[in-house]
């Protein structure tokens, strides 16, 4: 297995959430290759903060913008490139859903109830993070509809 530069193993992701029609929802995106549901995630590029990198991935992969909480919500680890990737997960309150974005032709988006998300996600390591969000969803999504299109 080909090893990558060390910084490839430090990644960040967002749980994009907002209220739609008065109820909390989470946006999941499809992976490019296997078309399984996942969260916007990517490598923390040198010179970027984990939260800033997560915001960049959310725009590129999901076509969303919003407010990211600076404090890490949770994390998960998975095996790739011959090593263990550690992914810091941040919460993003979505304020804008774009019709056009860089990876639109490669990915799908879906909106789901926060407590259904763990059952739909393709990567097992992400499930506990989404279960954590489900348990605390009222804490994060107690405001009126937040996303605009």
C-alpha angles and dihedrals in degrees: 000000000000114000120221131211111290094251090064088072093060109077140162136208141181134225099216110209139167141144119270121184089351097305132098116254136181123212117225124187131205122249114246099236108031099024093228122147117264144146125269103270142154151149118302099241117221109271094024127104117236091248092046091049091049090052090051091051091048090056096043098042104030106020094235136129130192150121116308119203108234094220117083111249097199141319142225137194133217139171120256138141092016094303147063118280116206113207121198109208122212131186118243120194100209116228100166134033111195127213091211127040137153099266098034093120092050103045143045126214129214134181117221141172107268092240093052093052096081090057093051101044116107100211114070093209091065095054097082090051091053091045087054090052091048091055091050101033096117089057091058106031106040097120132090123276107312110180124085128193 
